Amino acid sequence: MSTDPSEVYRRYVGAMVLHGLHAARSCGLGGTDLYALNLLDLDGPMTPGELSARTGLTTGPTTRLIDRLEAAGFVRRTPSPGDRRKVIVEPVGGPTRLAEALAPAREKLGDLFAGYDEAERRTLFDYFERATDALRP
């Protein structure tokens, strides 16, 4: 195994991408669909425009993405309470199916984290939070 930090990082990122793609496939979704569903699960309902901005997709692909998620039973469109011309996209049943897809890796990571003491785990989770912000375009 390489000790070159650049190679270690690239292997880690590659493994995370493959994990996400595998989880998406296990839910019958594509990678971008899983990303969008995860956003809705973590941040709550949003308009298609907000989802578009958060995923970096234009409006056409965002509409098709929502159509796919809706057809698969992961989201529904509901009228916006403040403006009947708008719709809100909200997750339905997604967290359970998503949690099932992510469970095998989560269990392995739980075992891995158990090997660290509390201070080391705080450092790891501090890294995850900061890296998330640093990696967003």
Secondary structure, 3 states (H helix, E strand, C coil): CCCCHHHHHHHHHHHHHHHHHHHHHHCCCCHHHHHHHHHHHHHCCECHHHHHHHHCCCHHHHHHHHHHHHHCCCEEEEECCCCCCCEEEEECCHHHHHHHHHHHHHHHHHHHHHCCCHHHHHHHHHHHHHHHHHHCC
